[in-house]
Amino acid sequence: MAQRPPWVLLLVLPLSAWAGEPSADGLIARFEGHAEIHHLGRETLAPVTGGPLHPRDHLVTGPDGRVEITFADDTRLILGADGELVLDGYRFEPEGEGGDALFRLKTGALFVTAGRIAEQKGGAVVVRTPVASIGVRGTEFWTGPKDGNQAVLLLSGKVVVENKAGQSELTQPGQGVTVTAPEPPLRPSDFADDAADWSGPDVPLARGGTPSPPAPWNPDAIEQALKAVSFGN
């Protein structure tokens, strides 16, 4: 088994016990600080270890919040502080192919370990941010704010960062790209639930600046990024 880069060990921590096995949607594996689930736009729920996330649920964290979510295909997400993540769609066929896991990161930092869907023929794991989409293939990566821009850091595997202005492919662990905000600036409605069918095949590409070429991050920058999604800070 290949040895993981040392910075990934910051996130390899024991899970709290959680009830049941992952179902068709996500399960809350653990959380700390303030967090809440906005369910179908009708009610606000407190997260419960082992509790489910359903399609179109919004997961929101406060200034001290962290939430880890697991899925049936072993995909794992950690949402950092002051974040908002939407589960737009999830479909996994253990014996089949062509599943998908579709997430929308509206604010905050997110750590992603892609599971079996990313390895399936025709499988799609996509994280959409206000300025770019991140297409995943057998990957661990981080995305979040950095120096006023949206940044993506690859930890293993491969990702493609794409928007209307272009794309950048990350293939080397420790490399990152940044994407600037577009001109004119985005409006909140551009990323709202009713702006598009976010779970469908024809989601429009984000309107951000041209993704930068891949470049290595220094160890301090990597550590700072992963601290934003680590528990026990």
C-alpha positions as protocol buffer text, in pm:
chain_id: "A"
residue {
  index: 1
  type: MET
  ca { x: 0 y: 0 z: 0 }
}
residue {
  index: 2
  type: ALA
  ca { x: 135 y: 342 z: -93 }
}
residue {
  index: 3
  type: GLN
  ca { x: 233 y: 559 z: 202 }
}
residue {
  index: 4
  type: ARG
  ca { x: 20 y: 867 z: 246 }
}
residue {
  index: 5
  type: PRO
  ca { x: 182 y: 1210 z: 243 }
}
residue {
  index: 6
  type: PRO
  ca { x: 239 y: 1333 z: 600 }
}
residue {
  index: 7
  type: TRP
  ca { x: -12 y: 1616 z: 578 }
}
residue {
  index: 8
  type: VAL
  ca { x: -298 y: 1371 z: 518 }
}
residue {
  index: 9
  type: LEU
  ca { x: -235 y: 1224 z: 864 }
}
residue {
  index: 10
  type: LEU
  ca { x: -383 y: 1542 z: 1010 }
}
residue {
  index: 11
  type: LEU
  ca { x: -722 y: 1414 z: 894 }
}
residue {
  index: 12
  type: VAL
  ca { x: -690 y: 1042 z: 967 }
}
residue {
  index: 13
  type: LEU
  ca { x: -862 y: 1046 z: 1304 }
}
residue {
  index: 14
  type: PRO
  ca { x: -1093 y: 789 z: 1470 }
}
residue {
  index: 15
  type: LEU
  ca { x: -1460 y: 831 z: 1392 }
}
residue {
  index: 16
  type: SER
  ca { x: -1716 y: 862 z: 1665 }
}
residue {
  index: 17
  type: ALA
  ca { x: -1948 y: 563 z: 1680 }
}
residue {
  index: 18
  type: TRP
  ca { x: -2245 y: 614 z: 1450 }
}
residue {
  index: 19
  type: ALA
  ca { x: -2564 y: 420 z: 1421 }
}
residue {
  index: 20
  type: GLY
  ca { x: -2629 y: 203 z: 1121 }
}
residue {
  index: 21
  type: GLU
  ca { x: -2458 y: 172 z: 785 }
}
residue {
  index: 22
  type: PRO
  ca { x: -2456 y: 444 z: 517 }
}
residue {
  index: 23
  type: SER
  ca { x: -2775 y: 443 z: 313 }
}
residue {
  index: 24
  type: ALA
  ca { x: -2858 y: 602 z: -21 }
}
residue {
  index: 25
  type: ASP
  ca { x: -2784 y: 940 z: 133 }
}
residue {
  index: 26
  type: GLY
  ca { x: -2511 y: 1063 z: 366 }
}
residue {
  index: 27
  type: LEU
  ca { x: -2474 y: 1001 z: 737 }
}
residue {
  index: 28
  type: ILE
  ca { x: -2335 y: 1241 z: 993 }
}
residue {
  index: 29
  type: ALA
  ca { x: -2023 y: 1060 z: 1119 }
}
residue {
  index: 30
  type: ARG
  ca { x: -1920 y: 1326 z: 1371 }
}
residue {
  index: 31
  type: PHE
  ca { x: -1942 y: 1698 z: 1434 }
}
residue {
  index: 32
  type: GLU
  ca { x: -1820 y: 1965 z: 1671 }
}
residue {
  index: 33
  type: GLY
  ca { x: -1918 y: 2324 z: 1744 }
}
residue {
  index: 34
  type: HIS
  ca { x: -2227 y: 2481 z: 1593 }
}
residue {
  index: 35
  type: ALA
  ca { x: -2387 y: 2312 z: 1293 }
}
residue {
  index: 36
  type: GLU
  ca { x: -2736 y: 2273 z: 1153 }
}
residue {
  index: 37
  type: ILE
  ca { x: -2920 y: 2111 z: 865 }
}
residue {
  index: 38
  type: HIS
  ca { x: -3167 y: 2310 z: 656 }
}
residue {
  index: 39
  type: HIS
  ca { x: -3404 y: 2040 z: 538 }
}
residue {
  index: 40
  type: LEU
  ca { x: -3597 y: 2104 z: 214 }
}
residue {
  index: 41
  type: GLY
  ca { x: -3616 y: 2474 z: 298 }
}
residue {
  index: 42
  type: ARG
  ca { x: -3886 y: 2400 z: 554 }
}
residue {
  index: 43
  type: GLU
  ca { x: -3713 y: 2323 z: 883 }
}
residue {
  index: 44
  type: THR
  ca { x: -3381 y: 2361 z: 1060 }
}
residue {
  index: 45
  type: LEU
  ca { x: -3250 y: 2050 z: 1235 }
}
residue {
  index: 46
  type: ALA
  ca { x: -2961 y: 1992 z: 1473 }
}
residue {
  index: 47
  type: PRO
  ca { x: -2716 y: 1729 z: 1346 }
}
residue {
  index: 48
  type: VAL
  ca { x: -2713 y: 1394 z: 1525 }
}
residue {
  index: 49
  type: THR
  ca { x: -2429 y: 1143 z: 1502 }
}
residue {
  index: 50
  type: GLY
  ca { x: -2556 y: 872 z: 1271 }
}
residue {
  index: 51
  type: GLY
  ca { x: -2835 y: 1095 z: 1139 }
}
residue {
  index: 52
  type: PRO
  ca { x: -2906 y: 1114 z: 765 }
}
residue {
  index: 53
  type: LEU
  ca { x: -2863 y: 1381 z: 502 }
}
residue {
  index: 54
  type: HIS
  ca { x: -3117 y: 1385 z: 221 }
}
residue {
  index: 55
  type: PRO
  ca { x: -3105 y: 1530 z: -131 }
}
residue {
  index: 56
  type: ARG
  ca { x: -3125 y: 1910 z: -131 }
}
residue {
  index: 57
  type: ASP
  ca { x: -3036 y: 1932 z: 238 }
}
residue {
  index: 58
  type: HIS
  ca { x: -2810 y: 2224 z: 326 }
}
residue {
  index: 59
  type: LEU
  ca { x: -2543 y: 2159 z: 588 }
}
residue {
  index: 60
  type: VAL
  ca { x: -2435 y: 2482 z: 760 }
}
residue {
  index: 61
  type: THR
  ca { x: -2154 y: 2534 z: 1014 }
}
residue {
  index: 62
  type: GLY
  ca { x: -2076 y: 2824 z: 1245 }
}
residue {
  index: 63
  type: PRO
  ca { x: -1740 y: 2984 z: 1326 }
}
residue {
  index: 64
  type: ASP
  ca { x: -1638 y: 2685 z: 1541 }
}
residue {
  index: 65
  type: GLY
  ca { x: -1817 y: 2414 z: 1342 }
}
residue {
  index: 66
  type: ARG
  ca { x: -1692 y: 2099 z: 1171 }
}
residue {
  index: 67
  type: VAL
  ca { x: -1903 y: 1817 z: 1027 }
}
residue {
  index: 68
  type: GLU
  ca { x: -1794 y: 1487 z: 874 }
}
residue {
  index: 69
  type: ILE
  ca { x: -2027 y: 1299 z: 639 }
}
residue {
  index: 70
  type: THR
  ca { x: -1991 y: 944 z: 506 }
}
residue {
  index: 71
  type: PHE
  ca { x: -2167 y: 771 z: 216 }
}
residue {
  index: 72
  type: ALA
  ca { x: -2243 y: 413 z: 114 }
}
residue {
  index: 73
  type: ASP
  ca { x: -1961 y: 404 z: -144 }
}
residue {
  index: 74
  type: ASP
  ca { x: -1707 y: 520 z: 120 }
}
residue {
  index: 75
  type: THR
  ca { x: -1699 y: 879 z: 1 }
}
residue {
  index: 76
  type: ARG
  ca { x: -1612 y: 1103 z: 296 }
}
residue {
  index: 77
  type: LEU
  ca { x: -1654 y: 1480 z: 332 }
}
residue {
  index: 78
  type: ILE
  ca { x: -1546 y: 1721 z: 604 }
}
residue {
  index: 79
  type: LEU
  ca { x: -1701 y: 2068 z: 603 }
}
residue {
  index: 80
  type: GLY
  ca { x: -1506 y: 2335 z: 791 }
}
residue {
  index: 81
  type: ALA
  ca { x: -1616 y: 2646 z: 979 }
}
residue {
  index: 82
  type: ASP
  ca { x: -1853 y: 2905 z: 836 }
}
residue {
  index: 83
  type: GLY
  ca { x: -1946 y: 2666 z: 559 }
}
residue {
  index: 84
  type: GLU
  ca { x: -2253 y: 2572 z: 363 }
}
residue {
  index: 85
  type: LEU
  ca { x: -2271 y: 2251 z: 162 }
}
residue {
  index: 86
  type: VAL
  ca { x: -2567 y: 2123 z: -42 }
}
residue {
  index: 87
  type: LEU
  ca { x: -2621 y: 1756 z: -123 }
}
residue {
  index: 88
  type: ASP
  ca { x: -2759 y: 1791 z: -475 }
}
residue {
  index: 89
  type: GLY
  ca { x: -2768 y: 1424 z: -567 }
}
residue {
  index: 90
  type: TYR
  ca { x: -2634 y: 1082 z: -471 }
}
residue {
  index: 91
  type: ARG
  ca { x: -2678 y: 750 z: -649 }
}
residue {
  index: 92
  type: PHE
  ca { x: -2469 y: 439 z: -587 }
}
residue {
  index: 93
  type: GLU
  ca { x: -2518 y: 93 z: -737 }
}
residue {
  index: 94
  type: PRO
  ca { x: -2268 y: -140 z: -563 }
}
residue {
  index: 95
  type: GLU
  ca { x: -2286 y: -398 z: -842 }
}
residue {
  index: 96
  type: GLY
  ca { x: -2350 y: -155 z: -1124 }
}
residue {
  index: 97
  type: GLU
  ca { x: -2191 y: 147 z: -1287 }
}
residue {
  index: 98
  type: GLY
  ca { x: -2260 y: 510 z: -1362 }
}
residue {
  index: 99
  type: GLY
  ca { x: -2335 y: 633 z: -1010 }
}
residue {
  index: 100
  type: ASP
  ca { x: -2299 y: 995 z: -913 }
}
residue {
  index: 101
  type: ALA
  ca { x: -2232 y: 1212 z: -610 }
}
residue {
  index: 102
  type: LEU
  ca { x: -2305 y: 1581 z: -664 }
}
residue {
  index: 103
  type: PHE
  ca { x: -2225 y: 1846 z: -405 }
}
residue {
  index: 104
  type: ARG
  ca { x: -2246 y: 2226 z: -404 }
}
residue {
  index: 105
  type: LEU
  ca { x: -2006 y: 2414 z: -177 }
}
residue {
  index: 106
  type: LYS
  ca { x: -2150 y: 2760 z: -128 }
}
residue {
  index: 107
  type: THR
  ca { x: -1905 y: 2883 z: 139 }
}
residue {
  index: 108
  type: GLY
  ca { x: -1623 y: 2751 z: 355 }
}
residue {
  index: 109
  type: ALA
  ca { x: -1361 y: 2479 z: 318 }
}
residue {
  index: 110
  type: LEU
  ca { x: -1423 y: 2116 z: 224 }
}
residue {
  index: 111
  type: PHE
  ca { x: -1208 y: 1802 z: 238 }
}
residue {
  index: 112
  type: VAL
  ca { x: -1312 y: 1518 z: 6 }
}
residue {
  index: 113
  type: THR
  ca { x: -1210 y: 1154 z: -3 }
}
residue {
  index: 114
  type: ALA
  ca { x: -1378 y: 1005 z: -308 }
}
residue {
  index: 115
  type: GLY
  ca { x: -1516 y: 652 z: -274 }
}
residue {
  index: 116
  type: ARG
  ca { x: -1614 y: 376 z: -513 }
}
residue {
  index: 117
  type: ILE
  ca { x: -1835 y: 592 z: -735 }
}
residue {
  index: 118
  type: ALA
  ca { x: -1523 y: 774 z: -855 }
}
residue {
  index: 119
  type: GLU
  ca { x: -1376 y: 439 z: -963 }
}
residue {
  index: 120
  type: GLN
  ca { x: -1685 y: 308 z: -1142 }
}
residue {
  index: 121
  type: LYS
  ca { x: -1720 y: 319 z: -1518 }
}
residue {
  index: 122
  type: GLY
  ca { x: -1929 y: 624 z: -1593 }
}
residue {
  index: 123
  type: GLY
  ca { x: -1924 y: 733 z: -1228 }
}
residue {
  index: 124
  type: ALA
  ca { x: -1919 y: 1105 z: -1149 }
}
residue {
  index: 125
  type: VAL
  ca { x: -1817 y: 1283 z: -830 }
}
residue {
  index: 126
  type: VAL
  ca { x: -1844 y: 1659 z: -870 }
}
residue {
  index: 127
  type: VAL
  ca { x: -1807 y: 1945 z: -624 }
}
residue {
  index: 128
  type: ARG
  ca { x: -1943 y: 2271 z: -760 }
}
residue {
  index: 129
  type: THR
  ca { x: -1827 y: 2602 z: -612 }
}
residue {
  index: 130
  type: PRO
  ca { x: -1949 y: 2949 z: -711 }
}
residue {
  index: 131
  type: VAL
  ca { x: -1652 y: 2993 z: -949 }
}
residue {
  index: 132
  type: ALA
  ca { x: -1560 y: 2642 z: -1073 }
}
residue {
  index: 133
  type: SER
  ca { x: -1657 y: 2275 z: -1079 }
}
residue {
  index: 134
  type: ILE
  ca { x: -1418 y: 2010 z: -950 }
}
residue {
  index: 135
  type: GLY
  ca { x: -1440 y: 1675 z: -1126 }
}
residue {
  index: 136
  type: VAL
  ca { x: -1297 y: 1389 z: -924 }
}
residue {
  index: 137
  type: ARG
  ca { x: -1126 y: 1063 z: -1011 }
}
residue {
  index: 138
  type: GLY
  ca { x: -1002 y: 840 z: -726 }
}
residue {
  index: 139
  type: THR
  ca { x: -902 y: 1136 z: -520 }
}
residue {
  index: 140
  type: GLU
  ca { x: -842 y: 1316 z: -194 }
}
residue {
  index: 141
  type: PHE
  ca { x: -850 y: 1693 z: -221 }
}
residue {
  index: 142
  type: TRP
  ca { x: -925 y: 2015 z: -33 }
}
residue {
  index: 143
  type: THR
  ca { x: -1105 y: 2322 z: -160 }
}
residue {
  index: 144
  type: GLY
  ca { x: -1176 y: 2650 z: 11 }
}
residue {
  index: 145
  type: PRO
  ca { x: -1086 y: 3019 z: 32 }
}
residue {
  index: 146
  type: LYS
  ca { x: -722 y: 3124 z: -1 }
}
residue {
  index: 147
  type: ASP
  ca { x: -602 y: 3483 z: -33 }
}
residue {
  index: 148
  type: GLY
  ca { x: -948 y: 3595 z: -140 }
}
residue {
  index: 149
  type: ASN
  ca { x: -983 y: 3333 z: -415 }
}
residue {
  index: 150
  type: GLN
  ca { x: -1126 y: 2981 z: -441 }
}
residue {
  index: 151
  type: ALA
  ca { x: -841 y: 2730 z: -419 }
}
residue {
  index: 152
  type: VAL
  ca { x: -812 y: 2356 z: -482 }
}
residue {
  index: 153
  type: LEU
  ca { x: -533 y: 2142 z: -333 }
}
residue {
  index: 154
  type: LEU
  ca { x: -472 y: 1785 z: -454 }
}
residue {
  index: 155
  type: LEU
  ca { x: -368 y: 1525 z: -196 }
}
residue {
  index: 156
  type: SER
  ca { x: -393 y: 1212 z: -412 }
}
residue {
  index: 157
  type: GLY
  ca { x: -542 y: 1101 z: -745 }
}
residue {
  index: 158
  type: LYS
  ca { x: -654 y: 1356 z: -1002 }
}
residue {
  index: 159
  type: VAL
  ca { x: -902 y: 1641 z: -1029 }
}
residue {
  index: 160
  type: VAL
  ca { x: -1008 y: 1873 z: -1309 }
}
residue {
  index: 161
  type: VAL
  ca { x: -1103 y: 2229 z: -1213 }
}
residue {
  index: 162
  type: GLU
  ca { x: -1326 y: 2379 z: -1481 }
}
residue {
  index: 163
  type: ASN
  ca { x: -1544 y: 2682 z: -1552 }
}
residue {
  index: 164
  type: LYS
  ca { x: -1654 y: 2887 z: -1852 }
}
residue {
  index: 165
  type: ALA
  ca { x: -1309 y: 3052 z: -1873 }
}
residue {
  index: 166
  type: GLY
  ca { x: -1109 y: 2728 z: -1897 }
}
residue {
  index: 167
  type: GLN
  ca { x: -980 y: 2432 z: -1700 }
}
residue {
  index: 168
  type: SER
  ca { x: -677 y: 2312 z: -1507 }
}
residue {
  index: 169
  type: GLU
  ca { x: -589 y: 1951 z: -1429 }
}
residue {
  index: 170
  type: LEU
  ca { x: -414 y: 1851 z: -1106 }
}
residue {
  index: 171
  type: THR
  ca { x: -223 y: 1520 z: -1112 }
}
residue {
  index: 172
  type: GLN
  ca { x: 58 y: 1567 z: -857 }
}
residue {
  index: 173
  type: PRO
  ca { x: -8 y: 1557 z: -479 }
}
residue {
  index: 174
  type: GLY
  ca { x: 72 y: 1887 z: -314 }
}
residue {
  index: 175
  type: GLN
  ca { x: -19 y: 2092 z: -620 }
}
residue {
  index: 176
  type: GLY
  ca { x: -297 y: 2350 z: -618 }
}
residue {
  index: 177
  type: VAL
  ca { x: -482 y: 2596 z: -838 }
}
residue {
  index: 178
  type: THR
  ca { x: -673 y: 2914 z: -764 }
}
residue {
  index: 179
  type: VAL
  ca { x: -977 y: 3063 z: -935 }
}
residue {
  index: 180
  type: THR
  ca { x: -1065 y: 3431 z: -907 }
}
residue {
  index: 181
  type: ALA
  ca { x: -1415 y: 3573 z: -891 }
}
residue {
  index: 182
  type: PRO
  ca { x: -1566 y: 3685 z: -1222 }
}
residue {
  index: 183
  type: GLU
  ca { x: -1643 y: 4032 z: -1347 }
}
residue {
  index: 184
  type: PRO
  ca { x: -1915 y: 4140 z: -1303 }
}
residue {
  index: 185
  type: PRO
  ca { x: -1941 y: 3974 z: -959 }
}
residue {
  index: 186
  type: LEU
  ca { x: -2167 y: 3678 z: -898 }
}
residue {
  index: 187
  type: ARG
  ca { x: -2513 y: 3741 z: -759 }
}
residue {
  index: 188
  type: PRO
  ca { x: -2652 y: 3518 z: -480 }
}
residue {
  index: 189
  type: SER
  ca { x: -2921 y: 3402 z: -721 }
}
residue {
  index: 190
  type: ASP
  ca { x: -2656 y: 3257 z: -955 }
}
residue {
  index: 191
  type: PHE
  ca { x: -2590 y: 2977 z: -707 }
}
residue {
  index: 192
  type: ALA
  ca { x: -2936 y: 2943 z: -553 }
}
residue {
  index: 193
  type: ASP
  ca { x: -3136 y: 2622 z: -555 }
}
residue {
  index: 194
  type: ASP
  ca { x: -3371 y: 2743 z: -826 }
}
residue {
  index: 195
  type: ALA
  ca { x: -3097 y: 2882 z: -1053 }
}
residue {
  index: 196
  type: ALA
  ca { x: -3052 y: 2543 z: -1223 }
}
residue {
  index: 197
  type: ASP
  ca { x: -3124 y: 2176 z: -1188 }
}
residue {
  index: 198
  type: TRP
  ca { x: -2802 y: 2106 z: -999 }
}
residue {
  index: 199
  type: SER
  ca { x: -2853 y: 1730 z: -1004 }
}
residue {
  index: 200
  type: GLY
  ca { x: -2913 y: 1708 z: -1380 }
}
residue {
  index: 201
  type: PRO
  ca { x: -2674 y: 1648 z: -1672 }
}
residue {
  index: 202
  type: ASP
  ca { x: -2694 y: 2000 z: -1815 }
}
residue {
  index: 203
  type: VAL
  ca { x: -2573 y: 2209 z: -1523 }
}
residue {
  index: 204
  type: PRO
  ca { x: -2411 y: 2526 z: -1661 }
}
residue {
  index: 205
  type: LEU
  ca { x: -2040 y: 2579 z: -1604 }
}
residue {
  index: 206
  type: ALA
  ca { x: -1953 y: 2828 z: -1334 }
}
residue {
  index: 207
  type: ARG
  ca { x: -1860 y: 3183 z: -1429 }
}
residue {
  index: 208
  type: GLY
  ca { x: -1521 y: 3243 z: -1266 }
}
residue {
  index: 209
  type: GLY
  ca { x: -1178 y: 3362 z: -1368 }
}
residue {
  index: 210
  type: THR
  ca { x: -947 y: 3132 z: -1562 }
}
residue {
  index: 211
  type: PRO
  ca { x: -814 y: 2856 z: -1331 }
}
residue {
  index: 212
  type: SER
  ca { x: -444 y: 2907 z: -1266 }
}
residue {
  index: 213
  type: PRO
  ca { x: -185 y: 2653 z: -1387 }
}
residue {
  index: 214
  type: PRO
  ca { x: -103 y: 2387 z: -1126 }
}
residue {
  index: 215
  type: ALA
  ca { x: 170 y: 2489 z: -883 }
}
residue {
  index: 216
  type: PRO
  ca { x: 317 y: 2325 z: -572 }
}
residue {
  index: 217
  type: TRP
  ca { x: 205 y: 2458 z: -233 }
}
residue {
  index: 218
  type: ASN
  ca { x: 457 y: 2501 z: 44 }
}
residue {
  index: 219
  type: PRO
  ca { x: 411 y: 2287 z: 359 }
}
residue {
  index: 220
  type: ASP
  ca { x: 284 y: 2579 z: 567 }
}
residue {
  index: 221
  type: ALA
  ca { x: 7 y: 2654 z: 313 }
}
residue {
  index: 222
  type: ILE
  ca { x: -94 y: 2288 z: 306 }
}
residue {
  index: 223
  type: GLU
  ca { x: -102 y: 2267 z: 684 }
}
residue {
  index: 224
  type: GLN
  ca { x: -310 y: 2584 z: 710 }
}
residue {
  index: 225
  type: ALA
  ca { x: -561 y: 2455 z: 455 }
}
residue {
  index: 226
  type: LEU
  ca { x: -607 y: 2121 z: 629 }
}
residue {
  index: 227
  type: LYS
  ca { x: -632 y: 2283 z: 970 }
}
residue {
  index: 228
  type: ALA
  ca { x: -953 y: 2446 z: 845 }
}
residue {
  index: 229
  type: VAL
  ca { x: -1114 y: 2100 z: 816 }
}
residue {
  index: 230
  type: SER
  ca { x: -948 y: 1925 z: 1112 }
}
residue {
  index: 231
  type: PHE
  ca { x: -1129 y: 1839 z: 1434 }
}
residue {
  index: 232
  type: GLY
  ca { x: -1012 y: 1941 z: 1780 }
}
residue {
  index: 233
  type: ASN
  ca { x: -863 y: 2279 z: 1687 }
}
